[in-house]
């Protein structure tokens, strides 16, 4: 049973390369956010539990309402999702070309 859970060295390398690629794609996507959006994503999505801020705390730092902080977070997450979708499409098209 344990052998079915083990990963070959080749697969481990491929998985690690994919993780690095995803990490780089997220970093690129975050770098395209404006300063407030980046702050929100870093403090709400990317932060460890003990460092995560509430929308009220974000609003206080940015001097906006909790609702405006939520709207900014929603916009930032939409931008990130679109950027990562574009990245995924690029990877898929490269894989398709190399398989042909």
C-alpha positions in Angstrom: 0.0 0.0 0.0 2.8 2.4 0.8 4.4 1.8 -2.6 1.3 3.2 -4.3 1.9 6.5 -2.5 5.5 6.8 -3.3 6.7 9.1 -6.0 9.5 8.2 -8.4 12.6 10.5 -8.4 11.6 11.7 -11.9 8.1 12.5 -10.8 9.4 14.3 -7.7 11.6 16.5 -10.0 8.6 17.2 -12.2 6.4 18.1 -9.3 9.1 20.4 -7.8 9.4 22.1 -11.2 5.7 22.6 -11.3 5.7 24.1 -7.8 8.4 26.5 -8.8 6.5 27.5 -11.9 3.3 28.1 -9.9 5.2 30.1 -7.3 6.8 32.2 -10.0 3.5 32.8 -11.8 1.9 33.9 -8.5 4.8 36.3 -7.8 4.5 37.8 -11.3 0.7 38.1 -10.9 1.0 39.8 -7.5 3.6 42.2 -8.9 1.1 43.6 -11.3 -1.4 44.5 -8.6 -1.5 48.1 -7.3 0.0 48.8 -3.9 -3.3 48.5 -2.0 -4.3 45.3 -3.7 -0.9 43.8 -3.1 -1.0 44.8 0.6 -4.4 43.1 0.9 -3.4 39.9 -0.9 -0.2 39.7 1.2 -2.0 40.2 4.5 -5.2 38.2 3.7 -4.3 35.4 1.3 -0.5 34.8 1.6 -0.1 35.5 5.3 0.3 32.8 7.9 -2.7 32.4 10.2 -1.2 34.5 13.1 -0.3 37.3 10.7 -3.5 37.4 8.7 -5.5 40.6 9.0 -9.3 41.0 9.1 -11.0 43.3 6.6 -11.6 45.7 9.4 -7.8 45.8 10.2 -7.0 46.2 6.5 -9.5 49.1 6.3 -7.9 50.8 9.2 -4.4 50.6 7.7 -5.7 51.7 4.3 -8.1 54.3 5.8 -11.1 52.8 4.0 -14.2 51.1 5.2 -14.4 47.4 5.7 -16.7 47.2 2.7 -14.2 49.0 0.5 -11.4 46.7 1.7 -13.6 43.8 0.7 -14.1 45.3 -2.7 -10.4 45.8 -3.2 -9.7 42.3 -2.1 -12.3 41.0 -4.6 -10.8 43.0 -7.4 -7.3 41.8 -6.5 -8.3 38.2 -6.4 -10.1 38.5 -9.8 -6.9 40.0 -11.3 -4.8 37.2 -9.8 -7.2 34.5 -11.1 -7.1 36.0 -14.6 -3.3 36.2 -14.6 -2.9 32.6 -13.4 -5.5 31.5 -16.0 -3.3 33.2 -18.7 -0.2 31.5 -17.3 -2.0 28.1 -17.3 -3.1 28.6 -20.9 0.5 29.4 -21.9 1.8 26.3 -20.3 -1.0 24.2 -21.9 -0.2 25.6 -25.4 3.6 24.9 -24.9 2.9 21.4 -23.8 0.6 20.9 -26.8 3.2 22.1 -29.2 6.0 20.0 -27.7 3.7 16.9 -27.8 3.0 17.4 -31.5 
